[in-house]
Amino acid sequence: MNIQSNDFRVSEGATVNLNKWPTRVKALYTSKKQYKKCLNEHVEELSSLQRLHYADNRYALLLIFQAMDAAGKDGAIRHVMSGVNPQGCQVFSFKHPSATELDHDFLWRTTRSLPERGRIGIFNRSYYEEVLIVRVHPEILLSQGLPDELLDEKSLWQNRYRSIVDLESHLYRNGTRIIKFFLHLSEEEQRKRFLQRIDEPEKNWKFSLADIKERKYWKEYMQAYEACLNATSTETAPWYVVPADDKKNARLIISNVIVETLKSLNMSYPVITKARQKELQSIRKRLAR
């Protein structure tokens, strides 16, 4: 299996038209058995790299997942990160902001949850909600207590994009590597998955009327995503548009991108000093008695 990650990467300065980006591509596996084998290989390699990443303790890795409802974010995180040591991984899901969070700038609540060096941080939704759902539902801005002069539609979104790009550039300069995944789901596939959530009792809890209400804004969400991808995919913090109609394919692509990113880092296990080596040998002699 040969996955070309760059096929899904949004180049800096590119103009994204999501109607032309596929939600499904040719399967990267020939059978369920081969899919499991390939994913397990990725998971094992990721686990090994994560141990090195944790020991090296010089970089942080932030994974951002954004998508429409039922695109498979939770499943992708669960399957791809299944072999990672929980001590080296932090997962945060961002829901409706609290009153305290609304009293701060829009990046404040997520900035508090950024990963430490040696850790992998996962944002299941993120500060990008502030240029996605808030753009589709501008009435949400009214609850954020912003001064009137900052609510100008002509500059508001561009200013937020700039704040995001500036933050991500700052994080890169301080050792944090950022990968952003947009799970690109078709409207028809979402309909099928919603029906599945209704028909299968164990999935009923995943479904709400709010999901149906948001489907009415599909076109507006796609426009918001296009504007976001165009403005915030950079060389150092790229977006990957992952075809999400096939969950297995999506997981293989995502895991491959993460493995490639970790491999690209200049990591090594700490080298102990001669004095420490001598100390360890002394301890070993005592234990061998």
C-alpha positions in Angstrom: 0.0 0.0 0.0 1.4 3.4 -1.1 -0.4 6.4 0.4 0.6 9.8 -1.2 -0.2 12.2 1.7 0.4 15.2 -0.5 -2.6 14.2 -2.6 -4.7 15.3 0.4 -2.7 18.3 1.6 -3.9 21.9 0.9 -0.9 23.8 -0.4 -0.3 27.3 1.1 -2.0 29.9 -1.1 -4.2 27.3 -2.9 -7.8 28.0 -3.7 -10.0 25.1 -2.4 -13.2 24.3 -4.1 -14.7 21.4 -2.0 -17.0 20.4 -4.9 -13.9 19.3 -6.7 -12.3 17.5 -3.7 -13.5 13.9 -3.5 -15.3 12.6 -0.5 -14.4 9.1 -1.7 -11.3 7.7 -3.4 -10.2 4.3 -4.6 -9.9 2.0 -1.6 -6.3 1.7 -0.3 -7.0 -1.9 0.8 -8.4 -4.9 -1.0 -10.2 -6.6 1.9 -11.1 -6.0 5.5 -8.3 -8.3 6.5 -5.7 -6.2 4.6 -7.2 -3.0 6.0 -6.7 -4.3 9.6 -3.2 -5.4 8.8 -2.3 -2.0 7.3 -3.9 0.0 10.1 -2.2 -2.2 12.7 1.2 -1.6 11.1 0.6 2.1 11.2 -0.6 1.9 14.8 2.5 -0.1 15.9 4.8 2.4 14.1 3.0 5.3 15.6 3.4 3.7 19.1 7.1 3.3 18.6 7.5 6.9 17.4 5.4 8.2 20.2 7.7 6.6 22.8 10.7 8.2 21.1 8.8 11.5 20.9 8.0 11.3 24.7 11.6 10.5 25.6 13.1 13.1 23.3 10.9 15.7 24.9 11.7 18.6 22.6 8.7 18.7 20.3 4.9 18.8 20.8 2.5 17.5 18.3 -1.0 18.9 17.9 -3.6 17.1 15.8 -6.8 19.1 14.9 -9.9 17.3 13.7 -12.7 19.3 12.1 -15.7 17.9 10.2 -19.5 17.9 9.7 -21.5 15.7 12.0 -21.1 11.9 11.5 -17.9 12.3 9.5 -16.1 9.9 11.8 -13.8 12.1 13.9 -14.3 10.1 17.1 -13.8 6.7 15.3 -10.6 8.0 13.5 -9.1 9.2 16.8 -10.1 5.9 18.6 -8.7 3.6 15.9 -5.6 5.5 14.9 -4.4 6.4 18.4 -5.3 3.0 19.9 -1.7 2.0 20.5 -0.4 5.3 21.9 0.6 5.4 25.6 -2.1 7.5 27.4 0.7 9.2 29.4 1.9 10.8 26.2 -1.4 11.8 24.7 -4.1 14.3 25.6 -7.5 14.6 24.0 -9.8 17.6 24.3 -13.3 18.0 22.8 -14.6 21.6 22.7 -18.3 22.1 23.1 -20.3 25.3 23.6 -18.0 27.8 25.5 -18.7 28.6 29.1 -19.5 32.0 30.5 -15.9 32.4 31.7 -14.5 31.3 28.3 -16.8 33.9 26.5 -15.2 36.6 28.6 -11.9 35.9 27.0 -10.6 36.2 23.4 -11.6 33.3 21.1 -8.3 31.5 21.3 -8.0 31.5 25.1 -9.8 28.3 26.0 -8.0 26.1 23.5 -4.6 27.7 24.2 -4.9 26.5 27.8 -5.1 22.9 26.4 -2.1 22.9 24.1 0.2 19.9 24.4 3.4 20.0 26.4 6.7 19.0 24.8 6.9 15.3 24.4 3.1 15.0 24.2 0.6 14.5 21.4 -2.4 16.8 21.8 -5.7 16.0 20.0 -8.4 18.7 19.5 -11.7 17.1 18.5 -13.0 20.4 17.1 -11.0 23.5 18.0 -10.6 27.2 17.8 -11.5 26.8 14.1 -15.2 26.6 15.3 -14.9 30.3 15.7 -14.6 30.8 11.9 -17.0 27.9 11.0 -20.1 27.5 13.1 -19.8 31.1 14.3 -19.6 32.3 10.6 -22.6 30.2 9.7 -24.5 31.4 12.8 -23.3 35.0 13.3 -25.8 35.5 16.0 -23.4 33.5 18.3 -21.1 36.6 18.1 -23.6 38.5 20.1 -22.9 36.3 23.2 -19.1 37.0 22.9 -19.4 40.6 24.1 -17.2 42.1 21.4 -17.1 45.9 20.9 -19.4 47.0 18.0 -16.4 48.2 15.9 -15.0 44.7 15.9 -18.2 43.2 14.4 -17.6 44.4 10.9 -18.2 41.5 8.5 -15.6 42.8 6.1 -12.7 42.5 8.5 -13.9 40.1 11.3 -13.2 36.8 9.6 -9.9 38.0 8.0 -8.7 39.2 11.4 -9.6 35.8 13.0 -7.8 34.0 10.3 -4.7 36.2 10.9 -4.9 35.5 14.6 -5.0 31.8 14.0 -2.1 31.8 11.5 -0.1 34.0 13.9 -0.7 31.6 16.8 0.2 28.5 14.7 3.4 30.2 13.4 4.3 31.1 17.0 3.8 27.5 18.1 5.9 26.2 15.3 8.8 28.5 16.2 8.6 27.0 19.7 8.6 23.3 18.8 5.0 22.5 18.3 4.1 20.7 15.0 0.5 21.0 13.9 -1.5 18.8 11.6 -5.1 19.7 10.7 -7.6 17.2 9.3 -10.8 18.1 7.6 -12.8 14.9 7.2 -14.6 15.6 3.9 -18.0 13.9 4.0 -20.7 14.0 1.4 -24.2 15.1 2.2 -25.6 11.8 1.1 -23.3 9.8 3.2 -24.2 11.9 6.2 -27.8 11.1 5.6 -27.1 7.4 5.5 -25.1 7.6 8.8 -27.9 9.5 10.5 -30.4 6.9 9.5 -28.0 4.2 10.9 -27.9 6.1 14.2 -31.6 5.9 14.3 -32.0 2.3 13.2 -29.3 0.9 15.5 -30.2 1.2 19.2 -26.6 1.3 20.4 -26.1 4.4 18.2 -29.3 6.3 19.2 -27.4 8.4 21.8 -25.3 9.9 19.0 -28.3 11.5 17.3 -30.2 14.7 18.1 -32.6 17.0 16.3 -29.9 19.6 16.3 -28.0 17.5 13.8 -30.9 17.7 11.4 -31.2 21.4 11.8 -27.5 21.9 10.9 -28.0 19.9 7.7 -30.0 22.8 6.4 -26.9 24.9 6.4 -24.8 22.5 4.4 -24.0 24.9 1.6 -23.1 27.7 4.1 -20.8 25.3 6.1 -19.0 24.3 2.9 -18.4 27.9 2.0 -17.1 28.6 5.5 -14.8 25.5 5.3 -13.5 26.6 1.9 -12.7 30.1 3.2 -11.0 28.7 6.3 -8.9 26.2 4.4 -7.8 28.8 1.9 -6.8 31.3 4.6 -5.1 29.0 7.2 -3.3 26.1 5.4 0.4 27.0 5.7 3.6 25.2 5.0 4.2 24.8 8.8 0.6 24.0 9.8 -1.1 22.3 6.8 -4.6 21.2 6.3 -5.4 17.7 4.9 -8.8 17.2 3.2 -9.4 13.6 4.0 -12.1 11.8 1.9 -14.4 10.5 4.7 -17.2 8.6 3.0 -15.0 5.5 3.5 -14.1 5.4 7.2 -11.4 2.7 6.7 -9.7 4.7 4.0 -9.8 7.9 6.1 -8.2 6.1 9.0 -5.3 4.8 6.8 -4.7 8.3 5.4 -4.8 10.0 8.8 -2.5 7.5 10.4 0.0 7.7 7.5 0.2 11.5 7.7 0.8 11.3 11.5 3.6 8.7 11.1 5.2 10.7 8.3 5.2 13.9 10.4 6.7 12.2 13.4 9.4 10.6 11.2 10.3 14.0 9.9 11.3 15.3 13.3 14.9 15.2 14.5 14.3 13.0 17.5 16.6 10.8 19.5 16.6 9.0 22.9 18.5 11.0 25.5 22.3 10.1 25.7 23.5 9.5 29.2 26.8 10.9 30.4 29.8 8.8 31.3 29.2 9.6 34.9 25.7 8.3 34.7 26.9 5.2 32.9 29.4 4.6 35.7 26.7 5.1 38.3 24.4 2.6 36.5 27.2 0.0 36.4 27.8 0.5 40.1 24.1 -0.1 40.8 24.1 -3.2 38.6 26.9 -4.7 40.6 24.9 -4.3 43.8 21.8 -5.8 42.3 23.8 -8.8 40.9 25.0 -9.9 44.3 
